């Protein structure tokens, strides 16, 4: 196995944990004893936060990927 395979496996593992946490949070909100409107507002807020964090993570990964490509090209 190469280093890239190990990194991809770790990324998939972390993505799986994140998705599981998100599903668990949504299920917790949906089954909570609160009025529907309040739950919808909380859910919308949580989804906006998750979207922002995901976009930040993607931007960070793209920057890291670009730096890795630059260092590979410089070493070649």
C-alpha positions in Angstrom: 0.0 0.0 0.0 1.2 3.5 -0.8 1.0 6.6 1.3 -1.8 7.9 -0.9 -3.9 4.8 -0.2 -3.4 5.4 3.5 -4.4 9.1 3.2 -7.4 8.2 1.2 -8.5 5.6 3.7 -8.1 8.1 6.5 -10.1 10.7 4.6 -12.9 8.2 4.0 -12.9 7.1 7.6 -13.1 10.7 8.9 -15.8 11.5 6.3 -17.8 8.5 7.5 -17.5 9.6 11.2 -18.6 13.1 10.2 -21.6 11.9 8.2 -22.5 9.6 11.1 -22.3 12.5 13.5 -24.4 14.7 11.3 -27.1 12.0 10.9 -27.1 11.4 14.7 -27.5 15.1 15.3 -30.4 15.4 12.9 -32.1 12.4 14.4 -31.6 13.8 17.8 -33.2 17.1 16.8 -36.1 15.4 15.0 -36.9 13.2 18.0 -36.5 15.9 20.6 -39.6 17.0 22.5 -39.7 20.6 21.1 -42.2 22.3 18.9 -41.7 21.7 15.2 -40.9 25.3 14.3 -38.2 25.6 16.9 -36.6 22.3 15.6 -36.7 23.5 12.0 -34.9 26.7 13.0 -32.3 24.8 14.9 -31.8 22.3 12.1 -31.4 25.1 9.6 -28.8 26.8 11.8 -26.9 23.5 12.2 -27.0 22.8 8.5 -25.7 26.3 7.7 -22.8 25.7 10.2 -22.0 22.3 8.8 -22.1 23.7 5.2 -19.7 26.5 6.2 -17.3 24.1 8.0 -17.4 21.8 5.0 -16.6 24.6 2.6 -13.7 25.7 4.8 -12.4 22.1 4.9 -12.7 21.7 1.1 -10.8 25.0 0.6 -8.1 23.9 3.0 -7.7 20.6 1.2 -7.5 22.3 -2.2 -4.7 24.6 -0.8 -2.9 21.6 0.6 -3.3 19.7 -2.7 -1.9 22.7 -4.7 1.1 22.9 -2.4 1.7 19.2 -2.7 1.6 19.5 -6.5 3.9 22.5 -6.4 6.5 20.6 -4.2 6.2 17.5 -6.5 6.9 19.6 -9.6 9.8 21.4 -7.9 11.4 18.1 -6.9 11.0 16.6 -10.4 
